């Protein structure tokens, strides 16, 4: 596939781990840390903590295997369902969920969520 041809996520698949490493890693040279991690987490935490959004059940339809935005939501919703379009993304999440070898390290986002909640 040449560079002028567009890829469709649901048709051509995606490199789930490469996507996480590029946009959500804890690397010092991570250019998008503020835009991809801190800002969305802070805004979701703010909106949920104001009490404007409430419920029992949350359905998340996010691109890739990202979960950082769900830390705050887990305090306000009893049930959260993650819908993913690719089997690779589901496998990546299962590795993390069951603490398997090679799972993506989300510790930098969990500490950021604790900081937002004031529970460091």
Buried (B, 14 or more C-beta within 10 A) or exposed (E): EEEEEEEEEEEEBBEBBEBBEBBBBBEEEBEEBEEBBBEBBBEBBEBBBEEEEEEEEBEBEBEBBBBBBBBBBEEBBEEBEBEBBBEBBBEBBEBBEEEEEEBBEBEBBEEBBEBBEEEE
